[in-house]
Amino acid sequence: MSSKPKVGFSLILPCYNEGSTFEDSVQKIVSVLEKLKSPWEIIFVEDKSGDDTCALIKELLKQIKNSRAIYHLKNEGRGKSVRDGILAAKGEVCGFIDVDCEISPTYIPIFIEEVKKGADMVIATRYYESRPHAIMRVISSKAYSMAVSVILGAPFADTEAGFKFFKRSSTLPVIGKTYDNGWFWDTEICMMAYFAGLKIAQVPVLFIRREDKKSTVKLIPDGIRYFRMLLKFRSGHRTQLHKLNG
């Protein structure tokens, strides 16, 4: 009796109020995964959406045989969704992407290869399409990256992109030390991996804003909140930052 092939890659899809773009995006992702040479799985993490995302996931599970789902009983936040997915993953290489595909899933094989070449963690560095409506998104992203660099001394061009891959065995101890359940988790995992001396690769990607999906980002209040969180993180990790920055 033949055994089921071992999962080589686990893709976590954090889901919250994904709306009308959801099914189309998942199909684009699956079409990329089907071209991989090793066995893969999709893990949907449904974060107690207020729309029909949960029902859509249940239908997709019937269509995608190598998929499963985690359902949160209450809204926990993007960071908690990603962390839960990674902890449940079976693949030694695992990663998460934002399901809206504003960063194309065609980058998935490139990120997997970076892990196989020796990186413990691979993070996307976003480059933006040059359209007028994208200007504020570009400005806010660059401003935050500058704040991370100045306040934390981080050597990263972009900590916030929703496209990060991991060598699971080496990053699990670091992931277990993260505490933020929201969007700040992205900055936190980058810095914690940096503190741990893990090998981190940065890959440039094109970011194309979807016109058919409303952004949940509120520039001014979110900017103030993130700035406070950076200061709080610096205060809590002052010793590690001092060692790294001389």
N, C-alpha and C positions, 0 to 999 in steps of 0.2 A: 504493500500500500504506500503510494507516494505521499510525502509530507508537503504541506503548503509552503511555497517559497518564502524565505525570510524577507521581511520588509526592508528595503534599502533606504527608502526616503519617506518621511512623514511630512505632510503639508497641513499646517493648522490654519483654519479660516475663521477668525473671530467675526461673529455676526451680530449686528444690532440694527434693527429698523432699516434693512437693506433695500426695501422698496422694489420698484419695477425693474431696476437694472440687475437684480440678483441672479436670476436664472441664466440670463445671457452671459454674465460674467463667469459663472461657474462652468458653463459649457466651454468657454474659451480656455479656462484653466485646465479642465480635463483633457482638452485636445492637445495641450502641451505635455501633460503628464503621460499620456498614452504613447508618446514618442520616446519616453525614457527607456533605457535598456534594462534597468533593475526594477523589481517590484516596488510599488508605492501605495500609499494610503492617504486619504483625505480625512481630517478630523474637523468637523464643524463644531464650533463652540457657540451655542446660542445664548445670548446674554439677556434673556427675558425681554425680548422685543415687544413693542406695543402694536406692531402691524402684523402682517401674515408671514413674516420671515420663518417662524417656527414651523408652520404648516408646509411651507415650501421646502424646508430642509427635510422633512419627513418624506416628501415626495421624491426628492433627489436621492435619498438613501435607497429607494427602491430601484433607481436607475443606475446608480454608480455602485457596483458590487464591492469594491474595495474602499468603502467609506463608512464612517460611523460618526456619532454625535455625542456631545456633552451638553446638557441642558441646565442652565443656572435657574435656581428657584427664585432669585431676585436679580436685579441689575447690579452686576459686580464691577464693571469697568473693563476697558480694553486690556489693561495690563494683566488683570486676573484671568481674563479669557485666554490670553496667549500663554501665560504660565501654566494654567490647567492643561492646555493642549500639549505643551511640551512634556509635561510630567506624564501624560498618558501615551505619548508617542512610542511606537515600536522601532522606528528607524534610527540607526546611528547618526544619519544625517537628517536633520529636521529643520523646518523653517516656517515662518508665517508671512503672509502677504495680506494687504488690504484687498478685500474681495471686490471692490469697485474697479480694480484693474487700471487705475490711473497710472500705475507703473505696470507695464505690460508683463504678463506671465511668461512671455518668451525669454525673459531673463533667468528663469528658474534653472535651466541646465548650466548656465554660467556660474551661478551661485553654488550649485551642488559641486561643480568641478573645483571651485576655490576651496571648499572644505576638504575634498578628496586630496588636494595638493598640499594640505597641511594647516589650513586656517582653522582655528577653533570657533571663530565667529566671523561672519561676513555681513557687512552693513551697506545699504545703498546710499549713494550720494546723488541727490536729485539735481537734474538740470531741467529748467523749465522752458516750455514752448514760448516763443516770443509773440504773445497775443496781448492786447490791451487789458482783457479781463483777468489776466494772470498776474498783473503787476503787484497787486496788494499781497497775493500769496507769496510771491518771490521776496518782496520786502520783509514780510513777517518771518519767513523761513530764514533768510540771511541774518536778520536781526537776532533771532534766537540762537543761531549757530555762533554768532559773534559773542553773545552773552555767555554761552557754554564755554567758549574758549577763554574769555577774560575771567570769568568767575571761578571756573573749575580747572583751567589750564589744560583742557582736553584737546588731544590732537586729531579731532574728528571734524570733517567738513559738514556732516549732517547726522545728527543722532536720532532725528524724529521720523525718518522715512519708515513707512509700514511695510518693510521688505527686509527681513533679517533672517539669516540662516546660521545653524549651529552644528558643531560636532557635539552630539548629545552627551557622551561620556565625560568630556572635559568641562562642559559648561553647566551641567546639572548642579554641582556644588555652588556655583556662583548664582544661578537662577534661584536656588533655595534660600539665598540671603536677601533677595529683593523683597520689598515690602509694598511699594506703591501699586495700587490696583487700577489706576487711571492711565492717562496718556503719558505722564511723566515716567512711566516704567521704561520707555524706550531710552531715555537719557540715563536712567538708573542702571539698566543692564549694560549699557556701553561703558559706563564708568566703573562698575563693579568688575567687569571683565578686564578692564585696563588695570585696576588695582591688583587683580590676581595674576597679572603678567601673561595673560592669554594672547595668542597670536590673532590679531584682528586685521582683516582685509577690508578695503573699501572699494566698491565697484560703482562707477558712474552709470546712472540710468536716466532716461528721459521721463519726465513727469508731464502727463497731459491731462489737464483738468476736464472732467466730464461735465458737459452742459446739462445732462439729463438727471443730475443728482445734486441735491441741495447740500451745501457744506454745513457742517455743524460747528465750524470754527468761528468763534467770536473774538476778533482781533484784540480789542482793548482789554476786556475783562480776562480773557485767556492769557494775554501777554503779561498782565500784572500778576496773575496767579502763578504762572510759570516762573517769573522772576523771583517771587517769594520762595518757591520750591527749590530753585537753584541755591538761594542763600541758605535755606534750611539744610539742604544736602551738604553744602560746603561746611556748615557748622558741625554737622554730625560726622563728617569724614575729614576733619581738619588734619589729623595725623597722617593719613594716607596721602592726602594731597601735598602736604609739606615734603614728604619723602620723595614723591615723584617729581616735584617741581624744584627740588633743591633747597 
